[in-house]
């Protein structure tokens, strides 16, 4: 299976930060001066860089784990989702 070999660029890092602040695709595109399709492509490549990622919460969680984000980068709603995500991961962990 083909795996896109993406790299972390400044643009993708900025997109990750904006995602953590609760911005949606259209808002990210507008804020960064990108087209909506370019924003989606950059997010897809960001997901490829981070691993088997399929959702924004997964990406934000991995960004925190990798040190690309800090807790103070997160908006309150995202903080709550990450807390729920971590709780769910612990509940189903067998270690």
C-alpha positions as CSV (number, residue, x, y, z in Angstrom):
1,X,0.0,0.0,0.0
2,X,1.3,3.5,-0.9
3,X,2.1,5.7,2.0
4,X,2.6,9.4,1.3
5,X,5.9,10.5,2.8
6,X,4.9,13.9,4.2
7,X,7.1,16.2,6.1
8,X,6.2,18.8,8.8
9,X,6.4,22.2,7.2
10,X,5.8,25.6,8.9
11,X,2.5,25.8,7.1
12,X,1.3,22.4,8.3
13,X,2.5,23.2,11.8
14,X,0.5,26.5,11.7
15,X,-2.6,24.5,10.5
16,X,-2.2,22.1,13.4
17,X,-2.1,25.1,15.8
18,X,-5.2,26.6,14.3
19,X,-7.0,23.2,14.5
20,X,-6.1,23.1,18.2
21,X,-7.6,26.6,18.6
22,X,-10.9,25.3,17.2
23,X,-10.7,26.7,13.7
24,X,-12.6,24.9,10.9
25,X,-11.3,24.4,7.3
26,X,-12.9,27.5,5.9
27,X,-11.6,29.6,8.8
28,X,-8.1,28.2,8.4
29,X,-8.1,28.9,4.7
30,X,-9.2,32.4,5.2
31,X,-6.8,33.1,8.0
32,X,-3.8,31.7,6.1
33,X,-4.8,33.0,2.7
34,X,-5.1,29.5,1.2
35,X,-7.8,27.9,-1.0
36,X,-10.1,25.5,0.8
37,X,-8.8,22.6,-1.3
38,X,-5.2,23.5,-0.5
39,X,-6.1,23.6,3.2
40,X,-7.6,20.1,3.0
41,X,-4.6,18.8,1.1
42,X,-2.2,20.3,3.8
43,X,-4.3,18.7,6.5
44,X,-4.2,15.3,4.7
45,X,-0.4,15.6,4.5
46,X,-0.3,16.6,8.1
47,X,-2.3,13.5,9.0
48,X,0.2,11.4,6.9
49,X,3.1,12.9,8.8
50,X,1.6,12.2,12.2
51,X,0.8,8.5,11.4
52,X,-2.5,6.6,11.0
53,X,-4.6,9.7,11.7
54,X,-8.1,10.2,10.4
55,X,-9.6,13.0,12.6
56,X,-8.6,16.4,13.9
57,X,-8.7,15.2,17.5
58,X,-6.3,12.4,16.6
59,X,-4.0,14.9,15.0
60,X,-4.1,17.3,17.9
61,X,-3.5,14.4,20.4
62,X,-0.5,13.2,18.4
63,X,0.7,16.8,18.1
64,X,0.7,17.1,21.9
65,X,2.4,13.7,22.3
66,X,5.1,14.7,19.8
67,X,5.7,18.1,21.4
68,X,4.3,20.1,18.4
69,X,1.6,21.6,20.5
70,X,1.3,22.7,24.1
71,X,-1.8,22.6,26.3
72,X,-2.0,26.4,26.2
73,X,-2.5,26.1,22.4
74,X,-5.8,24.4,22.9
75,X,-9.2,26.1,23.0
76,X,-11.5,25.0,25.9
77,X,-13.7,22.8,23.7
78,X,-10.7,21.0,22.3
79,X,-9.2,20.5,25.8
80,X,-12.4,18.8,26.9
81,X,-12.3,16.5,23.8
82,X,-8.7,15.6,24.4
83,X,-9.5,14.9,28.0
84,X,-12.3,12.6,26.9
85,X,-10.1,11.0,24.3
86,X,-7.3,10.3,26.9
87,X,-9.9,8.9,29.3
88,X,-11.3,6.6,26.6
89,X,-7.8,5.4,25.6
90,X,-7.0,4.6,29.2
91,X,-10.3,2.7,29.7
92,X,-9.6,0.4,26.7
93,X,-5.8,0.0,27.4
94,X,-4.7,-3.4,28.6
95,X,-1.5,-2.3,30.2
